[in-house]
Amino acid sequence: MLATLARKLFGTTNSRVIKGLGRDVAAINALEPEWQRLSDEALKAKTEEFKARLGDGQGLDDILVDLPPCARRRSARWASGRSTCSSWAAWCCTRARFPK
């Protein structure tokens, strides 16, 4: 009975994690227009930029918001359409925050 009451008041662990990831997904989606304007060459250069940023000591959490829009744009141009990557972004964020 207390566990049920606690879940109703505070939510489940899963719902709290999903709610926290919502901020990252909103930030990722806000970058979409900027990434749509990039050329294919600029998108390819972003890969090298990410590698350099990781090499300079930045962690995955530091570049995490930039990764999904880049992957989305690359896949959209490759497949001639926009993919929905909300689940991919949530997976990526979860892996960065809760590594095995």
MARPA-446871 format. One record per residue (C-alpha): residue number from 1; residue in three letters; x, y, z. Coordinates in Angstrom, 1 decimal. Layout:
BEGIN
+-----+------+--------+--------+--------+
: pos : code :     px :     py :     pz :
+-----+------+--------+--------+--------+
: NUM :  ala :      X :      Y :      Z :
...
+-----+------+--------+--------+--------+
This chain:
BEGIN
+-----+------+--------+--------+--------+
: pos : code :     px :     py :     pz :
+-----+------+--------+--------+--------+
:   1 :  met :    0.0 :    0.0 :    0.0 :
:   2 :  leu :    2.8 :    2.4 :    0.8 :
:   3 :  ala :    4.6 :    1.5 :   -2.4 :
:   4 :  thr :    1.5 :    2.3 :   -4.4 :
:   5 :  leu :    1.1 :    5.6 :   -2.7 :
:   6 :  ala :    4.8 :    6.5 :   -3.3 :
:   7 :  arg :    4.4 :    5.6 :   -7.0 :
:   8 :  lys :    1.4 :    7.8 :   -7.3 :
:   9 :  leu :    3.1 :   10.7 :   -5.6 :
:  10 :  phe :    6.6 :   10.5 :   -7.1 :
:  11 :  gly :    6.1 :    8.3 :  -10.2 :
:  12 :  thr :    8.0 :    5.2 :  -11.1 :
:  13 :  thr :   11.7 :    5.2 :  -11.6 :
:  14 :  asn :   11.1 :    4.8 :  -15.3 :
:  15 :  ser :    8.7 :    7.8 :  -15.5 :
:  16 :  arg :   11.2 :   10.0 :  -13.7 :
:  17 :  val :   14.0 :    9.0 :  -16.1 :
:  18 :  ile :   11.8 :    9.6 :  -19.1 :
:  19 :  lys :   10.8 :   13.0 :  -17.8 :
:  20 :  gly :   14.4 :   13.9 :  -17.3 :
:  21 :  leu :   15.2 :   12.9 :  -20.9 :
:  22 :  gly :   12.5 :   15.2 :  -22.1 :
:  23 :  arg :   14.8 :   18.2 :  -21.6 :
:  24 :  asp :   17.5 :   16.6 :  -23.8 :
:  25 :  val :   15.0 :   15.7 :  -26.5 :
:  26 :  ala :   13.6 :   19.2 :  -26.5 :
:  27 :  ala :   17.1 :   20.6 :  -26.9 :
:  28 :  ile :   17.9 :   18.2 :  -29.7 :
:  29 :  asn :   14.7 :   19.1 :  -31.6 :
:  30 :  ala :   15.5 :   22.8 :  -31.2 :
:  31 :  leu :   18.7 :   22.3 :  -33.1 :
:  32 :  glu :   16.9 :   20.7 :  -36.1 :
:  33 :  pro :   16.5 :   23.9 :  -38.3 :
:  34 :  glu :   20.2 :   24.7 :  -37.8 :
:  35 :  trp :   21.3 :   21.2 :  -38.9 :
:  36 :  gln :   18.9 :   21.2 :  -41.9 :
:  37 :  arg :   20.8 :   24.2 :  -43.4 :
:  38 :  leu :   24.2 :   22.3 :  -43.4 :
:  39 :  ser :   25.6 :   21.0 :  -46.6 :
:  40 :  asp :   26.7 :   17.3 :  -47.0 :
:  41 :  glu :   30.3 :   18.4 :  -46.7 :
:  42 :  ala :   29.5 :   20.4 :  -43.5 :
:  43 :  leu :   27.8 :   17.3 :  -42.0 :
:  44 :  lys :   30.8 :   15.2 :  -42.8 :
:  45 :  ala :   33.1 :   17.7 :  -41.2 :
:  46 :  lys :   30.9 :   17.5 :  -38.0 :
:  47 :  thr :   32.2 :   13.9 :  -37.5 :
:  48 :  glu :   35.7 :   15.2 :  -37.4 :
:  49 :  glu :   34.6 :   18.0 :  -35.1 :
:  50 :  phe :   33.0 :   15.5 :  -32.7 :
:  51 :  lys :   36.2 :   13.3 :  -32.7 :
:  52 :  ala :   38.3 :   16.4 :  -32.0 :
:  53 :  arg :   36.0 :   17.5 :  -29.1 :
:  54 :  leu :   36.2 :   14.0 :  -27.6 :
:  55 :  gly :   40.0 :   14.0 :  -28.1 :
:  56 :  asp :   40.2 :   17.4 :  -26.3 :
:  57 :  gly :   38.8 :   15.9 :  -23.2 :
:  58 :  gln :   35.1 :   16.6 :  -23.6 :
:  59 :  gly :   32.9 :   13.7 :  -22.5 :
:  60 :  leu :   29.9 :   12.2 :  -24.3 :
:  61 :  asp :   27.6 :   14.2 :  -22.2 :
:  62 :  asp :   29.1 :   17.4 :  -23.6 :
:  63 :  ile :   28.4 :   16.5 :  -27.2 :
:  64 :  leu :   25.3 :   14.4 :  -26.6 :
:  65 :  val :   22.8 :   17.1 :  -27.8 :
:  66 :  asp :   24.7 :   17.5 :  -31.1 :
:  67 :  leu :   24.8 :   13.9 :  -32.0 :
:  68 :  pro :   21.2 :   12.9 :  -32.7 :
:  69 :  pro :   20.5 :   15.9 :  -35.1 :
:  70 :  cys :   23.6 :   15.0 :  -37.0 :
:  71 :  ala :   22.7 :   11.4 :  -37.3 :
:  72 :  arg :   19.1 :   12.4 :  -38.2 :
:  73 :  arg :   20.2 :   14.7 :  -41.0 :
:  74 :  arg :   22.7 :   12.2 :  -42.4 :
:  75 :  ser :   20.1 :    9.4 :  -42.4 :
:  76 :  ala :   17.4 :   11.7 :  -43.9 :
:  77 :  arg :   19.7 :   12.6 :  -46.8 :
:  78 :  trp :   20.7 :    9.0 :  -47.3 :
:  79 :  ala :   17.1 :    7.7 :  -47.2 :
:  80 :  ser :   15.5 :   10.7 :  -48.7 :
:  81 :  gly :   13.2 :   11.5 :  -45.8 :
:  82 :  arg :   13.3 :   12.5 :  -42.1 :
:  83 :  ser :   13.6 :    9.7 :  -39.6 :
:  84 :  thr :   12.1 :    9.9 :  -36.2 :
:  85 :  cys :   14.9 :    9.7 :  -33.7 :
:  86 :  ser :   13.2 :   10.5 :  -30.5 :
:  87 :  ser :   13.6 :    6.9 :  -29.4 :
:  88 :  trp :   17.2 :    6.9 :  -30.6 :
:  89 :  ala :   17.9 :   10.2 :  -28.8 :
:  90 :  ala :   16.4 :    8.7 :  -25.6 :
:  91 :  trp :   18.5 :    5.6 :  -26.0 :
:  92 :  cys :   21.6 :    7.7 :  -26.6 :
:  93 :  cys :   20.9 :    9.9 :  -23.6 :
:  94 :  thr :   20.2 :    6.9 :  -21.4 :
:  95 :  arg :   23.4 :    5.1 :  -22.4 :
:  96 :  ala :   25.4 :    8.2 :  -21.6 :
:  97 :  arg :   23.9 :    8.7 :  -18.2 :
:  98 :  phe :   23.5 :    5.0 :  -17.1 :
:  99 :  pro :   26.4 :    3.1 :  -18.7 :
: 100 :  lys :   26.7 :   -0.6 :  -18.0 :
+-----+------+--------+--------+--------+
